[in-house]
Amino acid sequence: MSPGDVGVADYDGGVAVPAAAAAAVLDKASAREALEAEKRAKLASGVLGLDMYNMREPLKQAGLRYID
């Protein structure tokens, strides 16, 4: 790492982000976290991942059938 670079770590690992890219990486990470929070809320409200990810038709095309 160089001075000004940003280090981020959690229980899965870590990464060093060059200072010049830090703002863009933060924006993208924030957008991803917001999307993940939205998905968690949908799942918590009872929406099936099967429907959230539009998997019924691909499963049907693969010869599979989902039984509620």
CORRAQUI-V648910 format. One record per residue. N is the residue number from 0. OMEGA is omega in radians with two decimals (none if undefined). Layout:
N_OMEGA ; N_OMEGA
This chain:
0_3.08 ; 1_3.09 ; 2_-3.13 ; 3_3.08 ; 4_-3.10 ; 5_3.06 ; 6_-3.14 ; 7_-3.13 ; 8_2.99 ; 9_-3.08 ; 10_3.12 ; 11_-3.11 ; 12_-3.11 ; 13_-3.14 ; 14_3.02 ; 15_-3.12 ; 16_3.11 ; 17_-3.10 ; 18_-3.10 ; 19_-3.11 ; 20_-3.00 ; 21_-3.10 ; 22_3.14 ; 23_3.12 ; 24_3.10 ; 25_3.12 ; 26_-3.13 ; 27_3.13 ; 28_3.11 ; 29_3.11 ; 30_3.12 ; 31_3.13 ; 32_3.10 ; 33_3.11 ; 34_3.11 ; 35_3.10 ; 36_3.10 ; 37_3.13 ; 38_3.13 ; 39_3.13 ; 40_3.11 ; 41_3.14 ; 42_3.13 ; 43_-3.14 ; 44_3.08 ; 45_3.09 ; 46_3.12 ; 47_3.05 ; 48_3.09 ; 49_-3.14 ; 50_-3.12 ; 51_-3.12 ; 52_3.08 ; 53_-3.07 ; 54_-3.10 ; 55_-3.11 ; 56_3.08 ; 57_3.09 ; 58_3.13 ; 59_-3.14 ; 60_3.11 ; 61_3.12 ; 62_-3.13 ; 63_-3.13 ; 64_3.08 ; 65_3.13 ; 66_3.11 ; 67_none
